Amino acid sequence: MADPPILVPPKMVKSEDLHHHALEQLPSLAYCINDNPRWGEAIILGFQHYFTMLGTTVLIPSLVILNINGHSSDLA
């Protein structure tokens, strides 16, 4: 019989290890992953995300159906 696996608890993470100080390492960054953009920039990025998702959920299936000799009535 094989011995049961030995479970080792994860090491405790210190709070100072969670901050990587990316702006100190890469000073050309506009903002880090945890920073929030300004409202105007957030609205523009929201529209960009909306148009990207619209294109992938509508345009790509439409092109695929037409390329496999389907009809526009085949779209769900």
C-alpha positions as CSV (number, residue, x, y, z in Angstrom):
1,M,0.0,0.0,0.0
2,A,1.1,3.5,-0.7
3,D,1.6,6.0,2.1
4,P,-1.0,8.7,2.3
5,P,0.1,12.1,0.9
6,I,1.5,14.5,3.5
7,L,-0.5,17.7,3.5
8,V,1.6,20.9,4.1
9,P,-0.3,24.1,4.9
10,P,0.6,27.1,2.7
11,K,3.1,29.6,3.9
12,M,1.7,32.7,5.4
13,V,2.1,35.7,3.1
14,K,3.3,38.9,4.6
15,S,1.5,42.1,3.6
16,E,4.6,43.7,2.4
17,D,5.1,40.9,-0.1
18,L,1.8,41.7,-1.8
19,H,3.0,45.1,-3.0
20,H,5.3,44.8,-6.0
21,H,5.7,48.5,-6.5
22,A,5.4,48.2,-10.3
23,L,5.6,52.0,-10.8
24,E,9.0,52.0,-9.2
25,Q,10.2,49.2,-11.5
26,L,8.5,50.5,-14.6
27,P,8.1,54.3,-14.4
28,S,6.5,54.5,-17.9
29,L,3.3,52.8,-16.7
30,A,0.2,55.1,-16.7
31,Y,-1.4,53.1,-13.8
32,C,-1.1,49.7,-12.2
33,I,-3.6,46.8,-12.1
34,N,-5.1,48.0,-8.8
35,D,-5.4,51.6,-9.7
36,N,-8.7,53.1,-11.0
37,P,-8.8,55.2,-14.2
38,R,-10.4,58.6,-14.3
39,W,-14.1,58.7,-15.0
40,G,-13.8,60.0,-18.6
41,E,-11.2,57.3,-19.4
42,A,-13.4,54.6,-17.7
43,I,-16.4,55.6,-19.8
44,I,-14.3,55.5,-23.0
45,L,-12.9,52.1,-22.0
46,G,-16.4,50.9,-21.2
47,F,-17.6,51.8,-24.7
48,Q,-14.6,50.1,-26.2
49,H,-15.4,46.9,-24.3
50,Y,-19.0,47.1,-25.3
51,F,-18.2,47.4,-29.0
52,T,-15.6,44.6,-28.8
53,M,-18.2,42.2,-27.2
54,L,-20.9,43.3,-29.7
55,G,-18.5,42.5,-32.5
56,T,-17.6,39.1,-31.1
57,T,-21.1,38.0,-30.3
58,V,-22.8,39.3,-33.4
59,L,-20.4,39.8,-36.3
60,I,-18.4,36.6,-36.0
61,P,-21.4,34.2,-35.9
62,S,-23.0,36.1,-38.8
63,L,-19.8,35.7,-40.9
64,V,-19.4,32.0,-40.0
65,I,-23.1,31.2,-40.9
66,L,-22.7,33.0,-44.3
67,N,-19.4,31.2,-45.0
68,I,-20.9,27.7,-44.4
69,N,-23.7,28.5,-46.9
70,G,-26.3,29.3,-44.3
71,H,-29.0,31.8,-44.6
72,S,-29.7,34.9,-42.5
73,S,-32.8,33.2,-41.1
74,D,-30.4,30.6,-39.5
75,L,-29.2,33.1,-37.0
76,A,-30.6,32.6,-33.6
